[in-house]
Structure formats: structure tokens, C-alpha cells
Amino acid sequence: MTYSEDGLWFWNGTDWIPAPPKNHPNQPVVNMQDSVIGGDVNYNPQVIHNTQNIVNNNVEGGITNPTEDLSGVANNAYECGKKALKSLGLFVILLTIGALIGLIFEDVDSDRISPTNRELWLNDEGQWVSIDEKPFDKGDYYPILLSVMAIFWLFLGVYIFTLAGSIKTFNRVREHYPTSPLLEQGDKGKNMHDVAKYAWLTPLVIVIIAIIIGIIVMKIAAEMEKHNNRN
């Protein structure tokens, strides 16, 4: 709409008529002659300000998050990776120490156990005595050690995977800022966590494969035995 210079009249296409009362006296008057668009022009300073911020924050290589936020995510991932790797190292140390302790026990010959009665054991005097009188040897120690370490290993896996929450958060942030040097500390933490995670999973995979192979071998043996019995 074309207003008169005093703003009291506007041109309707044929005549000048009184301008209607304005609902927003503080809203600037936009003259049609000053606009390149032949429609209503909406002016919102806040929208323009926000748009400018979006443009400025999405410049290539830019970082919209505060520096301390990115550093915090990276540091959390690093600490979690370090804890996971340390816990794995502790497991290996304890297993090694336990294996070395087993060397101090005697290796009692299993042939001294009665083949007809497993509750009897041949002592050094050549007498058959109760198996309870047999000295505690490596054959008794190592099964206990393996049982304890297996339980410890299961708890270790739960602990390592519990720490993965911070690593997942870091991965999401890293996807948004793939070249940011502020996240390099988190990359180290992620790598350490991956080492601990896959090192823990390796024995589990081996055990599962061994069980599957054992089941297959047993089934084959059973089928062969059935076949021989038929013949």
C-alpha cells in the first residue's frame, strides 16, 4: 500500500482515502515503493538475529558448542577408556600372580588315586588312605583359581561395558565435529576402551567356538556309534 508522506492517507488505486487506524504505533511503516516484493513485508529483528547466528555458527570447521563442553566430553571418554584398560591390566596381573602361586604346590601323581575307588589315595607309605588325606596339590589349586578368575572376568566385562556410556556420547559428538582438535583426548580414550572391550571378548568367543565344535564332534561321534551298532 502507498501511503502519503504524513501517513494519514493511502492510494487505493483510484483515489486517496483516509488511512485506517494503526494497531501497532511503534511498528515501522513500510512503503511499497521501497520494497521489491509486491506483498506484505514482515519485519522481525529477532528472526534476523537468530538467522545470522546460525550462519555464523555453521561456517566450515566452526564449533557451536562451548570449548569447555567439548573438552568435558573428551576428558570423560579418556577417563573411561583408561579405567577399562587398567581393569583389564589388573585382571592379567592377578591371573599371572595366581598361576605363579600354584607353582609352590606339589604335583601329586594322579596314578596314586585308586582307579576303582576315587575316594582312596595311595600315600608315601604305600597305604590306601582317604582322598581327604591327600595333600593340597596343583590339581586342587588350579581349578579353584580358574573358577575365581572366571567370576572376576565376568564382572570385569560388566564393568567395561558400563563405561561405554561416555564413549557413546563422545562418538555422537565426534560425528558432528570430525576434525576438531579439542576431541583428540577422547579419541585416545575410545581406542583404549576398544582394546579392553575386544580383549575381554576374545576368550568369550573362543569358549563359544570351542563349545560349538564340541557339540558337533559329540553329535558326529554319536551318529558313528549308531551306525556301527547297526552293522
Buried (B, 14 or more C-beta within 10 A) or exposed (E): EEBEEEEEBBEEEEEEEEBEEEEEEEEEEBEBEEEEEEEEEEEEEEEEEEEEEEEEEEEEEEBEBEEEEBBEBBBBBBBBBBBBBEBBEEBEEBBEEBBEEBEEBEEBEEEEBEEEEEEBBBEEEEEBEEEEEBEEBBBEBBEEBBEEBEEBBEEBBEBBBEBBEBBEBBBEBBEEBEEBEBBEBBBBBBBBBBBBBEBBEEEEEEEEEEEEEEEEEEEEEEEEEEEEEEE
